[in-house]
Each structure stands twice: as C-alpha cells, then as structure tokens.
C-alpha cells in the first residue's frame, strides 16, 4: 500500500471522526442545558441564560443539588408519580412482549386463512395517527369503567403493529425445519415458542421491550386524558405541577426531567448491545 493511499485514509478517518464529534456535541447540548438549569436557582434561570456550554452564564454560579430533593417532594412530589410510572411501564412491556411474541410467531410460522391480508391490516394501523384514536379509545376505556385506573394506562398499549412486525421479521430467519421437527416430537406451538424461539430472540425481544418501555415512560397525552387524580398519574404528568400561575418553576422542572430521564438512560445502557444486534439481524434501519 502506497504512502499516499495511507495518508488519504488517515485524513478521511480524521474528517469522519471530526464530523461525528461535532454531531455528538450538538446532540448533547440540550441535555447539558437541562442539567445546568436543574442546578440553578429560579432567578438564575431567568438572568443567566446562554445556549453555549462554554459561556459561564450557561452554568450555575453554585450548584443547587437540593433542587432534586425539592422536585421529588414539593406539592406531593414526583415520588408517587415515579413509582406509578415504573408499574405502568412494567405491566405494559410485559403485555407487549406477550402479544407481540405470539402474533409474530403466528404470522411467521403458522398457516391460516387470509394470513397475509390480516398482517396487512395490522401494518396499516401504523399509518393511523395516535390523535385520531384518542376519543374512540377513551370511549371504550370509559365504558369499561377504567378511567383513573391502571388498565386504562396499560391495556390499550399492549399490542403494537410495529413490534409484531419486528418480531415476525426475526422469526422468519429461524429455520422452519426446527418447528417441523419439534411438531413431529409432539411439541405444541406454545412450547416451541417458549423453548426455541424466545431463547433465540433475546436481541429483538430486548429491543421490543426497550422501545415499549420508552414509549410508556414518556407518554403524556393519554395519561392526561384518562387520569383525574394523582392516584395513577405518571411522572410525565407529574412534571406539569411545576407550572404555576406565577409561571414555570424552570429549575424544578429541569430537575424533575433529569430524574425522569435517568431510568431510560440506564435501561438503554443495559440493552444497548442487544438493540444493536437486533437492528443488524432484522435489517431495520433508522
């Protein structure tokens, strides 16, 4: 390999890493802004304003770590809302994994009438905006008497066309011969799914669980509609309590937002490798 070619590769790699570094820095600025404002006093959020992290005004003069304890306890606090969100997200993810696994397996390995037509209908639901379904879903939930109860926040989201599609794409890569061999040995489809497909599908299942967890954790519009008291309100709704008649308490809202962000970041760090593997193996791209 000539020296000129090696120099060209080094330059190209340096340019690539420079662009990626700049992009990463730009992407992280909003999070730095949130962190900085969560550590300011209320007056500093009004008087010390800057969008550049290198500007001293971007950061507080003295970090106010007590903002986090105040956000957690003030006005009933975020503690109850945080625990509510953990329960809601856990139940929702469990339901999504169950329904998506069974449906993905059925569409991938079972033969039944109008399978392709039914799958097309499932995929078509991805084109319907969530706002369009808001009123019909509320009417159904209210008719069941679920308003301000846990089922209203979980059951409507326990099935998703996207997650069914994601798992079906992966299940398609599992040889049908495995299913046929297990069936000859007398195994049921439920047994095959639980003992063969689930162990082979850790990556897509992790991805499905993470995406479902993130969607449930960040939900705001639907919980506002179906909750009337703090009994089951999630943390996304709890953050609205820092908007008063006198104006938004920006420092407490940012502290609360940081508290709400940490579980999502932690889950992503744990599942990052599995998510990357699932995207590579299913051929999906962002």
VEXDREN-2710 file (C-alpha; in Angstrom, 1 decimal):
% VEXDREN-2710
k/r/px/py/pz
1/UNK/0.0/0.0/0.0
2/UNK/1.5/3.3/-1.1
3/UNK/2.1/6.1/1.4
4/UNK/-0.3/8.4/-0.5
5/UNK/-3.2/6.0/0.0
6/UNK/-2.4/5.6/3.7
7/UNK/-2.3/9.3/4.2
8/UNK/-5.7/9.7/2.3
9/UNK/-7.2/7.0/4.6
10/UNK/-5.9/8.8/7.7
11/UNK/-7.3/12.1/6.5
12/UNK/-10.7/10.6/5.7
13/UNK/-10.8/8.9/9.1
14/UNK/-9.9/12.1/10.8
15/UNK/-12.6/14.0/8.9
16/UNK/-15.1/11.3/9.8
17/UNK/-14.4/11.4/13.5
18/UNK/-14.4/15.2/13.5
19/UNK/-17.9/15.3/12.0
20/UNK/-19.1/12.6/14.4
21/UNK/-17.6/14.5/17.3
22/UNK/-19.3/17.7/16.3
23/UNK/-22.6/15.9/15.8
24/UNK/-22.4/14.3/19.2
25/UNK/-21.6/17.6/20.8
26/UNK/-24.6/19.3/19.2
27/UNK/-26.8/16.4/20.2
28/UNK/-25.8/16.5/23.8
29/UNK/-26.2/20.3/24.2
30/UNK/-29.9/20.0/25.2
31/UNK/-29.1/17.5/27.9
32/UNK/-26.3/19.8/29.2
33/UNK/-28.8/22.7/29.2
34/UNK/-31.3/20.6/31.2
35/UNK/-28.6/19.6/33.7
36/UNK/-27.3/23.2/34.1
37/UNK/-30.8/24.7/34.7
38/UNK/-31.6/21.9/37.1
39/UNK/-28.7/23.2/39.3
40/UNK/-29.6/26.9/39.1
41/UNK/-31.8/29.0/41.4
42/UNK/-35.0/30.3/40.0
43/UNK/-33.6/33.7/39.4
44/UNK/-30.6/32.3/37.6
45/UNK/-32.8/30.5/35.1
46/UNK/-34.1/34.0/34.1
47/UNK/-31.0/36.1/34.4
48/UNK/-28.2/33.7/33.4
49/UNK/-29.2/32.4/30.0
50/UNK/-26.9/31.1/27.3
51/UNK/-27.1/28.4/24.7
52/UNK/-23.3/27.8/24.6
53/UNK/-21.8/25.5/27.1
54/UNK/-18.5/27.4/27.1
55/UNK/-20.3/30.5/28.3
56/UNK/-20.1/30.9/32.1
57/UNK/-23.7/32.0/32.1
58/UNK/-24.7/28.6/30.8
59/UNK/-23.8/27.1/34.2
60/UNK/-24.9/28.0/37.7
61/UNK/-22.7/30.0/40.0
62/UNK/-23.2/27.4/42.7
63/UNK/-24.8/24.1/42.0
64/UNK/-28.1/23.7/43.9
65/UNK/-28.3/20.0/44.3
66/UNK/-31.3/20.4/46.7
67/UNK/-33.4/21.2/43.6
68/UNK/-33.6/17.4/43.1
69/UNK/-34.9/16.7/46.6
70/UNK/-37.4/19.6/46.3
71/UNK/-38.6/18.3/42.9
72/UNK/-39.1/14.9/44.5
73/UNK/-41.1/16.1/47.4
74/UNK/-42.7/19.5/46.6
75/UNK/-46.5/19.6/46.1
76/UNK/-46.9/15.9/46.7
77/UNK/-43.6/15.3/44.9
78/UNK/-42.6/13.1/42.0
79/UNK/-42.0/10.1/44.2
80/UNK/-45.5/8.7/43.8
81/UNK/-45.6/9.5/40.1
82/UNK/-42.2/7.8/39.6
83/UNK/-43.5/4.6/41.2
84/UNK/-46.7/4.8/39.2
85/UNK/-44.6/5.1/36.0
86/UNK/-42.5/2.1/37.0
87/UNK/-45.6/-0.1/37.5
88/UNK/-47.3/1.2/34.3
89/UNK/-44.2/0.6/32.2
90/UNK/-43.6/-2.8/33.6
91/UNK/-47.1/-4.0/33.0
92/UNK/-47.2/-2.5/29.5
93/UNK/-43.9/-4.1/28.5
94/UNK/-45.0/-7.5/29.8
95/UNK/-48.2/-7.3/27.8
96/UNK/-46.4/-6.1/24.6
97/UNK/-43.8/-8.9/24.8
98/UNK/-46.5/-11.5/25.2
99/UNK/-48.8/-10.3/22.5
100/UNK/-46.1/-9.5/20.0
101/UNK/-44.3/-12.8/20.5
102/UNK/-47.4/-14.9/19.9
103/UNK/-48.6/-12.7/17.0
104/UNK/-45.1/-12.6/15.4
105/UNK/-44.8/-16.4/15.7
106/UNK/-48.2/-16.9/14.2
107/UNK/-47.6/-14.6/11.2
108/UNK/-44.2/-16.2/10.6
109/UNK/-44.7/-19.9/11.1
110/UNK/-48.4/-20.8/11.1
111/UNK/-50.6/-21.2/8.1
112/UNK/-54.2/-19.9/8.4
113/UNK/-56.7/-18.4/6.1
114/UNK/-56.2/-14.8/5.0
115/UNK/-52.9/-14.6/6.9
116/UNK/-51.3/-12.1/4.5
117/UNK/-54.5/-9.9/4.4
118/UNK/-54.7/-9.9/8.2
119/UNK/-51.0/-9.0/8.5
120/UNK/-51.5/-6.1/6.0
121/UNK/-54.3/-4.8/8.2
122/UNK/-52.0/-5.0/11.3
123/UNK/-49.4/-3.0/9.4
124/UNK/-51.9/-0.5/8.2
125/UNK/-52.6/0.5/11.8
126/UNK/-49.1/2.1/11.8
127/UNK/-50.4/4.8/9.4
128/UNK/-53.2/5.9/11.8
129/UNK/-52.2/9.0/13.9
130/UNK/-52.5/8.4/17.6
131/UNK/-54.6/11.6/18.0
132/UNK/-57.3/10.2/15.7
133/UNK/-57.7/7.2/18.1
134/UNK/-57.8/9.4/21.2
135/UNK/-61.5/9.9/21.6
136/UNK/-62.6/6.3/20.4
137/UNK/-60.1/4.8/22.8
138/UNK/-61.3/7.0/25.7
139/UNK/-65.0/6.0/25.0
140/UNK/-64.0/2.3/25.1
141/UNK/-62.0/2.8/28.3
142/UNK/-64.7/4.8/30.0
143/UNK/-67.3/2.1/29.0
144/UNK/-65.2/-0.4/30.9
145/UNK/-65.0/1.8/34.0
146/UNK/-61.3/2.1/33.7
147/UNK/-60.9/5.8/33.9
148/UNK/-58.3/6.7/36.6
149/UNK/-57.3/3.1/36.9
150/UNK/-54.2/1.1/35.9
151/UNK/-55.8/-0.8/33.0
152/UNK/-56.6/2.4/31.2
153/UNK/-52.9/3.2/31.1
154/UNK/-51.7/-0.2/30.1
155/UNK/-54.2/-2.4/28.2
156/UNK/-54.6/0.0/25.1
157/UNK/-50.8/-0.3/24.5
158/UNK/-50.3/-4.0/25.0
159/UNK/-50.4/-4.6/21.2
160/UNK/-48.5/-2.8/18.5
161/UNK/-48.2/-3.5/14.8
162/UNK/-44.6/-2.3/14.7
163/UNK/-43.5/-4.8/17.4
164/UNK/-45.4/-7.6/15.8
165/UNK/-43.6/-6.8/12.5
166/UNK/-40.3/-6.6/14.2
167/UNK/-40.5/-10.0/15.8
168/UNK/-42.1/-11.5/12.7
169/UNK/-39.0/-10.4/10.7
170/UNK/-36.7/-12.1/13.1
171/UNK/-38.8/-15.3/13.4
172/UNK/-38.7/-15.5/9.6
173/UNK/-34.9/-16.1/9.9
174/UNK/-35.4/-19.1/12.2
175/UNK/-35.5/-22.3/10.0
176/UNK/-39.0/-23.8/9.7
177/UNK/-37.3/-27.2/10.0
178/UNK/-36.9/-26.6/13.7
179/UNK/-40.6/-26.1/14.0
180/UNK/-41.4/-29.2/12.0
181/UNK/-39.0/-31.3/14.0
182/UNK/-40.5/-30.2/17.2
183/UNK/-44.0/-30.8/16.0
184/UNK/-43.1/-34.3/15.0
185/UNK/-41.8/-34.9/18.5
186/UNK/-45.2/-33.8/19.8
187/UNK/-44.4/-30.2/21.0
188/UNK/-47.1/-27.6/20.9
189/UNK/-46.7/-24.3/19.3
190/UNK/-46.6/-22.6/22.7
191/UNK/-43.8/-24.9/23.8
192/UNK/-41.9/-24.2/20.6
193/UNK/-42.2/-20.5/21.0
194/UNK/-41.2/-20.6/24.7
195/UNK/-38.3/-23.1/24.4
196/UNK/-36.9/-22.5/20.9
197/UNK/-37.9/-19.0/19.6
198/UNK/-37.7/-17.0/22.8
199/UNK/-34.1/-18.1/23.7
200/UNK/-33.0/-17.4/20.1
201/UNK/-34.7/-14.0/20.1
202/UNK/-33.1/-12.2/23.0
203/UNK/-31.9/-9.3/20.9
204/UNK/-35.3/-8.4/19.2
205/UNK/-37.1/-9.0/22.5
206/UNK/-34.8/-6.6/24.3
207/UNK/-35.4/-4.1/21.6
208/UNK/-39.1/-4.5/21.7
209/UNK/-39.1/-4.2/25.5
210/UNK/-36.9/-1.1/25.4
211/UNK/-39.0/0.7/22.8
212/UNK/-42.2/-0.2/24.6
213/UNK/-40.7/0.9/27.9
214/UNK/-39.6/4.3/26.5
215/UNK/-43.0/4.9/24.9
216/UNK/-44.8/4.1/28.1
217/UNK/-42.4/6.1/30.3
218/UNK/-42.7/9.2/28.1
219/UNK/-46.4/9.1/27.5
220/UNK/-48.2/12.4/28.4
221/UNK/-51.3/13.0/26.3
222/UNK/-53.1/9.7/27.1
223/UNK/-52.4/9.8/30.8
224/UNK/-53.7/13.4/31.0
225/UNK/-57.0/12.2/29.4
226/UNK/-57.6/9.1/31.5
227/UNK/-56.4/10.2/34.9
228/UNK/-58.3/12.5/37.1
229/UNK/-56.4/12.2/40.4
230/UNK/-52.7/11.7/41.3
231/UNK/-53.5/8.0/42.1
232/UNK/-52.1/6.7/38.8
233/UNK/-50.6/9.7/37.2
234/UNK/-47.2/9.0/35.7
235/UNK/-44.1/11.2/36.1
236/UNK/-44.7/12.9/32.7
237/UNK/-47.9/14.3/34.1
238/UNK/-46.2/15.0/37.4
239/UNK/-43.8/17.4/35.8
240/UNK/-46.7/19.7/34.9
241/UNK/-47.2/20.6/38.5
242/UNK/-44.2/22.9/38.3
243/UNK/-46.1/25.2/36.1
244/UNK/-48.0/27.6/38.4
245/UNK/-50.0/30.8/37.9
246/UNK/-46.8/32.8/38.6
247/UNK/-45.0/31.0/35.8
248/UNK/-43.0/27.8/35.3
249/UNK/-40.5/26.8/38.0
250/UNK/-37.9/26.0/35.5
251/UNK/-35.2/24.8/37.9
252/UNK/-37.5/22.3/39.5
253/UNK/-38.9/21.2/36.1
254/UNK/-35.4/20.6/34.8
255/UNK/-34.5/18.6/38.0
256/UNK/-37.7/16.6/37.6
257/UNK/-36.9/16.0/33.9
258/UNK/-33.4/14.7/34.9
259/UNK/-35.0/12.3/37.4
260/UNK/-37.4/11.1/34.7
261/UNK/-34.6/10.7/32.2
262/UNK/-32.2/8.5/34.2
263/UNK/-34.2/5.3/34.1
264/UNK/-34.5/5.4/30.3
265/UNK/-30.7/6.0/30.0
266/UNK/-30.0/3.2/32.4
267/UNK/-32.2/0.7/30.5
268/UNK/-30.6/1.7/27.2
269/UNK/-27.1/1.2/28.6
270/UNK/-28.1/-2.3/29.7
271/UNK/-29.9/-3.2/26.5
272/UNK/-27.6/-1.3/24.0
273/UNK/-25.8/-4.3/22.7
274/UNK/-29.0/-6.3/22.2
275/UNK/-30.7/-3.4/20.4
276/UNK/-27.7/-3.0/18.0
277/UNK/-27.7/-6.7/17.3
278/UNK/-31.5/-6.8/16.7
279/UNK/-31.3/-3.9/14.2
280/UNK/-28.5/-5.7/12.3
281/UNK/-30.2/-9.1/12.3
282/UNK/-33.6/-7.9/11.2
283/UNK/-32.3/-5.5/8.6
284/UNK/-34.1/-2.4/10.1
285/UNK/-32.6/1.0/9.7
286/UNK/-33.5/4.3/11.3
END
